[in-house]
Amino acid sequence: MKCYIAFPEGVDFLKWKARDVFSQQKGSVLIIVAVTLVALLGIAALVVDAGLLYYTKVALSNAADAAALAGVQKLPKYPAEAQDVAEAYAIDNGVCEGGVTAEVLADGSTIKVITSKTVSLGFARVLGFSSTDVKASAKARVGTVKSAFGVVPFGVVWKPEFEPPEGQGMEPILQIVKYSPHTKKGDDIGPGNFAALALGGTGGRNYQDNIEIGYQMTLEIGDTIPTIIETEPGNMAGPTKKGVNNRLAKCQHDPPCTIDHYVKGCPRVVILPVVKSLFASGRDDVELRGFAAFILKEVDDDGSVWGWFIRMATEGDLSNKDDYGVVSYRLEE
């Protein structure tokens, strides 16, 4: 028995079916559009807001790095100033007041800087996120350098009066680093020596070249086994005078560099080896203990060399040895 569906008179079956299908599709399309719109907004939030957060993170990280490196230069002697300098530097680099904290760690040679900012979000509000906090941090440590290149061959036995003065109103003291028979003190230096060193060879020409251009090898402080270098006996007045004067002539700054105003990297600014003792007899071994920074002022006819000790930062690995003025700064994170 066959069954038939009866349609009202005047109703075309095909038109009726088309209207029914279209009605169903229209409802489905609305759902698809709504879901797609939410997805698109989510993608927009990911692209726009995530990009904004990334940009903010990079800016805060750069500010934290710069602030840590600025503050660490006051360590280990001035921890309070180190914190103040770091916070001020971060603010100068775009961090809002209250968005930076600086702390000197227990070792006294490391400073940690934390920068933060609350970022208002745009498209992510559709997903229920109106703002978020972004933070960055950096640590920097100061230490004495383990090695140095281009040192000048005047051995220094460190004394408290060599410590470079810091602070307003403190006048630098003119010091002597290479002696002559007229300036030598018998208690400081052994017979036949005047604080000259033989680096990479012996003799007047090698010694003069090391004064003029610096010893062209790296000197490194020994960790467990002491680094030993030799003295260059004799007053060596001629090579000393020629080497120092030739080096002074290479300062092209106007006016020439002095303790009151000098340019880092100028030939007048030198690194000297600090030794345990100079009480050696003739050509003898002495122990390297560290490095000092010095500005050359003049040399007299007798071979005495004068100038001022300073503090100086340079590149190099850090050591745990005593601080004689040449230090290096390093970001720890």
C-alpha positions as CSV (number, residue, x, y, z in Angstrom):
1,M,0.0,0.0,0.0
2,K,1.5,3.3,-1.0
3,C,1.4,6.4,1.3
4,Y,1.3,9.9,0.1
5,I,1.9,13.2,1.8
6,A,-0.8,15.7,1.1
7,F,0.2,19.4,0.7
8,P,-2.3,22.2,1.0
9,E,-3.8,23.3,-2.2
10,G,-1.6,25.8,-4.0
11,V,1.6,24.9,-2.1
12,D,4.5,24.0,-4.3
13,F,6.6,21.2,-2.6
14,L,10.0,22.4,-3.9
15,K,9.5,26.0,-2.7
16,W,8.4,24.8,0.6
17,K,11.4,22.6,1.1
18,A,13.8,25.4,0.0
19,R,12.3,27.8,2.6
20,D,12.7,25.1,5.3
21,V,16.3,24.4,4.5
22,F,17.2,28.1,4.2
23,S,15.6,28.8,7.6
24,Q,17.7,26.1,9.2
25,Q,20.9,27.3,7.5
26,K,20.3,30.9,8.6
27,G,20.2,29.8,12.2
28,S,23.4,27.8,11.7
29,V,25.2,30.7,10.1
30,L,24.4,33.0,13.0
31,I,25.9,30.5,15.4
32,I,29.0,30.1,13.2
33,V,29.5,33.8,12.9
34,A,29.2,34.3,16.6
35,V,31.8,31.6,17.3
36,T,34.1,32.9,14.6
37,L,33.8,36.4,16.0
38,V,34.8,35.3,19.4
39,A,37.7,33.4,17.9
40,L,38.8,36.4,15.9
41,L,38.7,38.6,18.9
42,G,40.8,36.1,20.8
43,I,43.3,36.1,18.0
44,A,43.3,39.9,18.0
45,A,43.9,39.8,21.8
46,L,46.7,37.4,21.3
47,V,48.4,39.6,18.6
48,V,47.7,43.1,19.9
49,D,47.8,42.6,23.6
50,A,50.5,39.9,23.6
51,G,52.6,42.2,21.5
52,L,52.1,45.1,23.9
53,L,53.0,42.8,26.8
54,Y,56.1,41.7,25.0
55,Y,57.2,45.2,24.2
56,T,56.7,46.3,27.8
57,K,58.6,43.3,29.1
58,V,61.6,44.1,26.8
59,A,61.5,47.8,27.9
60,L,61.4,46.8,31.6
61,S,64.2,44.3,31.1
62,N,66.4,46.9,29.3
63,A,65.7,49.4,32.1
64,A,66.5,46.9,34.8
65,D,69.8,45.9,33.1
66,A,70.9,49.5,32.7
67,A,69.9,50.4,36.3
68,A,71.7,47.4,37.7
69,L,74.9,48.2,35.8
70,A,74.7,51.9,36.9
71,G,74.1,51.1,40.6
72,V,76.7,48.4,40.9
73,Q,79.5,50.9,40.1
74,K,79.0,52.2,43.7
75,L,79.6,48.8,45.2
76,P,80.9,47.5,47.5
77,K,81.7,50.8,49.3
78,Y,78.5,52.7,49.0
79,P,75.5,50.3,49.0
80,A,72.9,53.1,49.8
81,E,74.1,55.2,46.9
82,A,74.1,52.1,44.7
83,Q,70.4,51.6,45.4
84,D,69.6,55.3,44.8
85,V,71.5,55.4,41.6
86,A,69.9,52.3,40.3
87,E,66.4,53.5,41.0
88,A,67.0,56.9,39.5
89,Y,68.5,55.3,36.4
90,A,65.5,53.1,35.9
91,I,63.1,56.1,36.2
92,D,65.2,58.0,33.7
93,N,64.8,55.0,31.3
94,G,61.0,55.2,31.4
95,V,60.0,53.2,34.5
96,C,57.3,54.9,36.6
97,E,58.1,56.0,40.1
98,G,57.1,53.2,42.4
99,G,57.7,50.7,39.6
100,V,61.3,50.0,40.6
101,T,63.1,48.6,43.6
102,A,66.8,48.1,44.1
103,E,68.4,45.9,46.7
104,V,72.1,45.2,47.6
105,L,72.5,41.5,48.4
106,A,74.2,40.1,51.4
107,D,77.5,39.6,49.6
108,G,77.8,43.4,49.3
109,S,79.0,43.2,45.7
110,T,75.7,42.4,44.0
111,I,72.7,44.5,43.3
112,K,69.3,43.3,42.2
113,V,66.8,45.6,40.4
114,I,63.1,44.8,39.9
115,T,61.0,46.9,37.5
116,S,57.3,46.6,37.0
117,K,54.3,48.1,35.2
118,T,50.6,47.6,35.1
119,V,49.5,47.3,31.5
120,S,45.9,48.0,30.4
121,L,44.6,45.5,27.9
122,G,42.4,46.1,24.8
123,F,40.9,43.2,23.0
124,A,41.6,40.8,25.9
125,R,38.8,42.6,27.8
126,V,36.3,40.5,25.7
127,L,37.8,37.4,27.4
128,G,37.6,38.9,30.8
129,F,41.1,40.4,31.2
130,S,41.3,44.2,31.7
131,S,44.9,44.6,32.9
132,T,48.0,42.6,34.0
133,D,51.3,43.3,35.8
134,V,54.5,42.9,33.9
135,K,57.8,42.5,35.8
136,A,61.5,42.2,34.9
137,S,64.6,41.9,37.0
138,A,68.4,42.1,36.7
139,K,71.3,41.4,38.9
140,A,74.8,42.9,38.5
141,R,78.0,42.1,40.4
142,V,81.2,43.9,40.8
143,G,84.6,42.3,41.3
144,T,88.3,42.8,40.8
145,V,89.6,41.7,37.4
146,K,91.4,38.4,37.2
147,S,93.5,39.4,34.2
148,A,94.7,42.4,32.3
149,F,96.2,43.1,28.9
150,G,98.7,45.9,28.0
151,V,100.0,46.5,31.6
152,V,102.8,49.0,32.1
153,P,105.9,47.5,33.8
154,F,106.0,49.5,37.1
155,G,105.5,47.2,40.1
156,V,103.2,48.5,42.9
157,V,103.3,47.4,46.5
158,W,99.9,48.6,47.6
159,K,99.6,51.1,50.5
160,P,96.6,52.7,52.1
161,E,97.5,56.1,50.7
162,F,97.2,54.8,47.2
163,E,93.5,54.4,47.6
164,P,91.8,56.8,45.1
165,P,89.8,59.4,47.0
166,E,86.0,59.5,46.4
167,G,83.6,62.2,47.3
168,Q,83.5,66.0,47.0
169,G,86.3,68.0,48.6
170,M,88.8,65.1,48.6
171,E,92.0,66.0,46.7
172,P,93.9,63.3,44.9
173,I,97.4,62.8,46.0
174,L,100.3,62.7,43.6
175,Q,102.1,59.4,43.9
176,I,105.3,57.8,42.6
177,V,105.3,54.4,40.9
178,K,108.9,54.2,39.5
179,Y,111.7,55.2,41.7
180,S,115.2,56.6,41.2
181,P,118.2,56.6,43.5
182,H,116.9,60.0,44.8
183,T,113.4,58.9,45.6
184,K,113.8,55.2,46.5
185,K,113.1,54.2,50.1
186,G,115.2,51.3,51.2
187,D,112.4,49.8,53.3
188,D,110.2,49.3,50.3
189,I,112.4,48.0,47.6
190,G,115.3,45.6,47.6
191,P,118.9,46.4,46.5
192,G,119.4,47.0,42.8
193,N,115.7,47.5,42.1
194,F,113.6,50.6,41.5
195,A,110.1,49.1,40.8
196,A,110.8,48.2,37.2
197,L,109.6,44.9,35.9
198,A,110.7,42.5,33.1
199,L,107.6,41.4,31.3
200,G,107.9,38.9,28.4
201,G,111.7,39.5,28.3
202,T,114.6,41.4,29.8
203,G,116.7,44.4,28.9
204,G,116.2,48.1,28.3
205,R,114.5,47.9,24.9
206,N,111.9,45.4,26.0
207,Y,111.3,47.4,29.1
208,Q,110.9,50.7,27.1
209,D,108.5,49.1,24.7
210,N,106.3,47.8,27.5
211,I,106.1,51.3,28.9
212,E,105.2,52.9,25.6
213,I,102.7,50.4,24.2
214,G,102.0,48.1,27.2
215,Y,103.0,44.5,27.6
216,Q,101.3,42.8,24.6
217,M,100.2,39.7,26.5
218,T,97.7,39.0,29.2
219,L,98.7,38.8,32.8
220,E,96.5,36.7,35.0
221,I,96.3,36.2,38.7
222,G,96.8,32.6,39.8
223,D,93.9,30.9,41.6
224,T,96.0,28.4,43.6
225,I,99.5,28.7,42.2
226,P,100.8,32.3,42.4
227,T,101.7,34.1,39.2
228,I,105.4,35.0,39.3
229,I,107.0,37.8,37.3
230,E,110.5,39.1,37.3
231,T,112.0,42.5,38.3
232,E,114.1,44.5,35.9
233,P,117.1,45.6,38.1
234,G,118.9,48.9,37.6
235,N,117.5,52.4,37.5
236,M,116.8,52.2,33.8
237,A,116.5,56.0,33.7
238,G,117.0,56.4,29.9
239,P,114.4,53.7,28.8
240,T,112.0,54.9,31.5
241,K,112.2,58.6,30.4
242,K,111.8,57.7,26.7
243,G,109.0,55.2,27.2
244,V,107.0,57.5,29.4
245,N,107.5,60.6,27.3
246,N,106.6,58.8,24.1
247,R,103.4,57.5,25.8
248,L,102.5,61.0,27.1
249,A,102.9,62.4,23.6
250,K,100.2,60.0,22.3
251,C,97.6,61.9,24.4
252,Q,95.8,64.0,21.7
253,H,93.2,65.5,24.0
254,D,93.1,69.3,24.5
255,P,93.8,70.0,27.2
256,P,95.9,66.9,27.9
257,C,94.4,64.4,30.3
258,T,94.9,64.9,34.1
259,I,93.3,63.7,37.2
260,D,90.8,66.5,37.0
261,H,89.6,65.5,33.5
262,Y,90.7,62.4,31.6
263,V,89.3,60.2,28.8
264,K,89.1,56.5,29.4
265,G,91.4,54.7,26.9
266,C,93.9,57.6,26.7
267,P,97.5,56.5,26.7
268,R,98.0,58.4,29.9
269,V,95.6,56.0,31.7
270,V,97.5,52.8,32.4
271,I,97.1,49.5,34.3
272,L,99.9,48.6,36.7
273,P,100.7,45.2,38.2
274,V,100.3,45.1,42.0
275,V,102.9,42.7,43.5
276,K,103.2,41.2,47.0
277,S,106.7,42.7,47.6
278,L,109.5,44.5,45.8
279,F,112.1,43.7,48.3
280,A,114.1,41.6,45.8
281,S,117.8,41.4,45.3
282,G,118.9,42.1,41.7
283,R,116.8,40.2,39.1
284,D,114.4,38.3,41.2
285,D,110.9,36.8,41.2
286,V,107.9,38.7,42.7
287,E,104.3,37.6,43.1
288,L,101.5,39.2,41.2
289,R,98.5,40.1,43.4
290,G,96.3,42.3,41.3
291,F,96.0,45.4,39.1
292,A,95.9,49.1,39.8
293,A,94.8,52.0,37.5
294,F,97.0,55.1,37.2
295,I,97.2,58.3,35.3
296,L,100.7,59.2,34.2
297,K,101.7,62.8,34.9
298,E,105.4,63.1,34.3
299,V,108.9,61.5,34.4
300,D,112.0,63.3,35.6
301,D,115.5,63.1,34.4
302,D,116.4,60.6,37.1
303,G,113.7,58.1,36.0
304,S,111.1,58.8,38.7
305,V,107.5,58.5,37.4
306,W,104.7,60.4,39.0
307,G,100.9,60.4,38.7
308,W,97.6,59.5,40.4
309,F,95.9,56.3,41.2
310,I,92.2,56.1,40.1
311,R,89.4,53.6,40.0
312,M,88.6,52.1,36.6
313,A,86.2,49.6,35.2
314,T,87.4,47.3,32.4
315,E,86.3,44.1,30.7
316,G,87.4,40.8,32.1
317,D,86.6,37.8,34.3
318,L,85.9,38.5,38.0
319,S,88.1,37.3,40.8
320,N,87.8,37.2,44.6
321,K,91.2,38.9,45.1
322,D,91.8,42.2,46.9
323,D,90.5,45.4,45.3
324,Y,93.3,47.7,44.0
325,G,91.1,49.9,41.8
326,V,90.6,47.9,38.6
327,V,87.2,46.2,38.6
328,S,84.8,44.7,36.2
329,Y,81.0,44.6,36.2
330,R,78.8,41.7,35.1
331,L,75.1,41.1,34.6
332,E,74.2,37.9,36.5
333,E,70.7,37.4,35.1
